Amino acid sequence: MMDILYQIKESLFSIIIYIFLGIPIFRKMSGLNWKEAVKATLCTSILFFISDFLRRYFGLF
């Protein structure tokens, strides 16, 4: 069984990378300003974290 701290670190690191890559992508593709791009990226990263958590620990999706 994997260490829970390792799983938390891995999830947080992937979310941080996703946020830093997502902001410019949202900004270029949809023409949003920086504030709206940050909001959109944070919302999608939260949804990603929830779906990843459900998939890993409860076998859903």
C-alpha positions as CSV (number, residue, x, y, z in Angstrom):
1,M,0.0,0.0,0.0
2,M,1.3,3.4,-0.9
3,D,2.0,6.1,1.6
4,I,-0.8,8.6,1.9
5,L,1.6,11.5,2.2
6,Y,3.1,10.5,-1.2
7,Q,-0.3,10.4,-2.7
8,I,-1.2,13.9,-1.4
9,K,2.1,15.3,-2.6
10,E,1.6,13.8,-6.0
11,S,-1.9,15.2,-6.3
12,L,-0.9,18.7,-5.2
13,F,2.1,18.7,-7.5
14,S,0.0,17.7,-10.5
15,I,-2.6,20.3,-9.6
16,I,0.1,23.0,-9.4
17,I,1.5,22.0,-12.8
18,Y,-2.0,21.9,-14.2
19,I,-2.7,25.4,-12.9
20,F,0.5,26.9,-14.3
21,L,-0.1,25.3,-17.7
22,G,-3.9,26.0,-17.7
23,I,-3.9,29.8,-17.2
24,P,-2.1,30.6,-20.5
25,I,-4.0,28.0,-22.4
26,F,-7.4,29.3,-21.2
27,R,-6.2,32.8,-21.9
28,K,-5.2,32.1,-25.5
29,M,-8.0,29.7,-26.5
30,S,-10.9,31.6,-25.1
31,G,-9.7,35.2,-25.1
32,L,-10.2,35.6,-21.4
33,N,-8.3,38.2,-19.4
34,W,-5.9,37.0,-16.7
35,K,-8.4,37.2,-13.8
36,E,-11.1,35.1,-15.6
37,A,-8.4,32.7,-16.8
38,V,-7.2,32.1,-13.3
39,K,-10.8,31.6,-12.1
40,A,-11.5,29.1,-14.9
41,T,-8.3,27.2,-14.2
42,L,-8.9,27.0,-10.5
43,C,-12.4,25.7,-11.0
44,T,-11.3,23.0,-13.5
45,S,-8.3,22.0,-11.2
46,I,-10.7,21.6,-8.3
47,L,-13.0,19.4,-10.4
48,F,-9.9,17.5,-11.5
49,F,-8.8,16.9,-7.9
50,I,-12.3,15.7,-6.9
51,S,-12.6,13.3,-9.8
52,D,-9.0,12.0,-9.3
53,F,-9.7,11.5,-5.6
54,L,-13.0,9.6,-6.3
55,R,-11.3,7.5,-9.0
56,R,-8.3,6.5,-6.9
57,Y,-9.8,5.9,-3.5
58,F,-13.4,4.7,-4.3
59,G,-12.9,3.1,-7.8
60,L,-15.4,5.4,-9.4
61,F,-15.4,6.5,-13.0
